[in-house]
Amino acid sequence: TGADLRASVEISMAEAFSGTKANVRIPTRVKCDACAGSGSADKNASADNCATCGGAGRVRAQQGFFVVERTCPTCGGAGRVVRNPCRVCSGAGTVPRDKTLAVQIPAGVEDGTRIRLSGEGEAGGRGAPPGDLYVHVAIRAHDIFQRDGANIFCRVPLRMTQAALGSEIEVPTIDGTGAKVKIPAGTQTGDQFRLRAKGFSVLRSAQRGDMYIQVAVETPQKLTARQRELLEEFETEAKIHASHSPEHDGFFAKVKEFFDGRS
């Protein structure tokens, strides 16, 4: 049997979602056209049993207390030696050549997946069957999306006012259609919203994963005079109506209890 080959291909996350074809170029050995893979210069392809291995294709050697078996160096494992070897391939039956294959990458493929292409490895010498090709798939990181299995995560920044008052935002999706998400009033950083069936296809299944919108509320860094005035007014109101910030007020209530308990 011919040797198995290994190759790598890198694709985008969008290509992993929809599936794609990727060209893979590999250095390999293919059947010699001059002798049709027989290794012989004549049509009879006459060959004798290998004198080294006696036709077994493998030889044994004593190494200390152990007996090691390996491929016969004379016949290359074929068990026979061609009497009149082909001048092109020197009797091997194969010649070196680069080969380009179009590899079908299925939709939903994950990073690190190994795809096996039977019979696309090196040609076997003197009529032996070819080996297989194993293609390792690597997926490039995306600027917007992160992936975990069939699920997709997208971190979306919100203005402080959007989070406080509530709003409707449009978010990108991996399939390119986009989706609208309702943000309820009082949304906090770390809150998460799920869009069902907006993730990756599950391999060998009709199911799709989900998409999760992860919210990050941004604090403005540069304020106009009017914006500062409004925020100062808001802060004054917030001190009076403490229930508007339950986590903030709950935390400082616990701090007060802590120090009261120490006095």
N, C-alpha and C positions, 0 to 999 in steps of 0.2 A: 504494500500500500504506500502511496505517496505521502509525503510529510504534510501535517496540518500547518496552516499559516494563520497569522494573527495580524490584524490591522485595526486602526483607530479612525473614528470620524467624529467631528465636532459640529453640532447643529445648534440653532437658536431655540429658545423656549417656544416661540410661535410655531416653528417647524415640528417640535416635539408634540405640540398640541394637535396639529392638523395632519401630521404624517408627511413624509417627503421621500424623495429619492436622492441619494448621495453617491457621488462617484468616488470609488476607492481605487487607488493605483498601488499595485503590489509587485515586488520582484518575486518571481516564481520560476518553476521549471515546467515546461509544456512538452507534449509529445513531439518527438523529432519527426518532421515531415519526410525527411529523406528515407528513413527506414520504417515509417509508419509506427514507430514506437517499439519495434522488435529489437533494435540494437544491432541487427545484422546487416551486412552489406549485400547479401544475396537474398533472393526471394524465399529460399527454403528455410531461412532463419535457423540454420543448423547450430546446435549448441551441445556442449558436453557437461556432464556433472562436474561441479567445481571440485578440484583436487584438494583444496584446503579444508572445506567443510563436509565433503562427501555428499553434497546435494542438500544438506540440511539448511543452509543459509545462515547458520549461527555456529559459533565456535566457543569452546570452553577453555578457560585458563585457570590454573591453580594460583591463588594468592594467599599464602600462609595457610590458615585452616579452612579457607573458603574457596569455593569454585565459582568463578564469575563467568556468566554467559553474555556474549555480545554479538553484534552483527558481523558476519564474515567480511573481512577487509578486501578479499579477492573478488568476490562476486556481488558484494553490496547487499547480501541477503536474498538474492535471486535463486541461489542454489545451482545455477548453471552458468557456464562461461561460453560466450559466443565465439565460434571458431574464426569467423571473418568479420570483425567488428566494423560497424558503420563509421566512415571517416568523419562525418559531421558531428556525431555525438560520442564517438569513441566507444561505442558499444553500450552506452548507458540507456539509450532509448528515449532520453529527454534532453532538452537544451534550455539554457537560461533565457528568460524573456520577461519583460514587464507586462503586466496585464491590468486593464482598467475594467472594473465592474460597477454597474449601477445597482446599489443596494437599496432595497425598499425598507424604509424606516416606518414602522406602524404608528398610528396615532396613539398618544398616551404613553409612549416609551419613556422610561425613567433613566436618569443619569446613572451610568455604570452598567446598563443592560448589555448583555453579550448576545449577538445574533449569529446563529450558525448557518452557513451556506454549505450544504452537503455537496461534495464532489468538486468544490472550487479551490481546493488546495493544490499542492504540487502534483504533477502527473506521476503516476507510478512507473517505475522503470520496467522496460521489456514487457509491456502489456498489463502490468499490475494496475489495480484501480487507483484513482486519485484520492488525495486526502481531502480534508474539509478546511473551510475558511471561517475563522471566528472574528467578528467585527465588534469592537468595543465602542459603545456610544457615549460621548461626553456632551453635556448640555451647558451652553454658556449661561452665566448669570444674567438676569434681566434687570433693567434699571428701575422698574416699577413693581414687578411681582416677585414674590418668593413662593416656592413650591414645597409641599410636604405630601408626598404620595400623590393622590388625585386631587387634593385640596390646594387652593391658591390663597395667598394672603397679600393684602395691599394696604400699606400705611397711608392714610389720607390726613393731611393737615387741615384743621378748621380754625377760622377766626374765633376769637373769644365770644363775639356777639352771636355767631352762628350756633355755637354750642349752648350759650345761655338762653337764647330765644327760640332755638329750633329752626331748621331749614330743610330744604331739599337740595341735594347735590347730585351731580352726574359723575360717575366713576368709570374708568376704562375697564374693559373685560378682555380676557385673553383671546376671545373669538372675534374681537374688533367691533362688536355691536354697541357696547356701552350699556350702562344701566343707571337708573335713578334710585337714590337711597334717601329715605326720610330720616332726618336727624331730629329726635325729640328734644324738647327744651330741657336744659339741665344736663346735657351729655358731658361726660368727663373724659379726660385722657385715659386711654386704655379700654374704653368701652368698645365692644365688637359687634358688628352686624353681619348676619349671614345672608348670602344670596344663593339660594338652592340651585343645584345643577349648573353652576357657572364655572366649575373647575375643569379638570382634565377628564378625558374618557378613561374608564378602567379597562385595562387590556383584557381582551377576550370576554367583554361584557358590554351590555347596552347602557350601563349605568355611568353617571358622571359625578365627579366630586363637587364640592361646594366652594364658593369664594367668600372669604372673610375680610370685611372692611375694618381695619384697626384705626381708631381715631386718636389723633394727637392735637390737643388744643394749644394754639400758639398765643403767646403773650406778645403784644405789639412792642417793638423796640424803639420806634420813633413816633412821637405824638405831636399833633398840631396843638396849638393853644386851646382850641375848642375841645378837642378830644381829651386833653388833660383835665380841663374844667369839668367835663361830663363824668370822667372816671373818679375825680375827687368827690363829686356830688354823690356818685354811686357808693363810694367807700363810706361816706358819712351815713347814708341810708343803711348800708350793710351792718354798721355797728349798732344801729338802733334795732333793726329787724334781723336778729341773729339767725333765725331759722332758715334764712336764704342760703346759708353755707353749712349744712349739717355736719359734714366731715371735719371742716375747719373748726367749728365751734365745739364739736364733740372732743376733738383732740385737745384743745386748750382747756376744756372742762376737766379732762383727766389730768392734765398738767397741774391745774390748781388743786385738785384733790391730792395729788402726790405731795406737793409742798405743804399743804395744810396738815397732812398726816405726819410730816416730819417735825412740825413745830410743837 
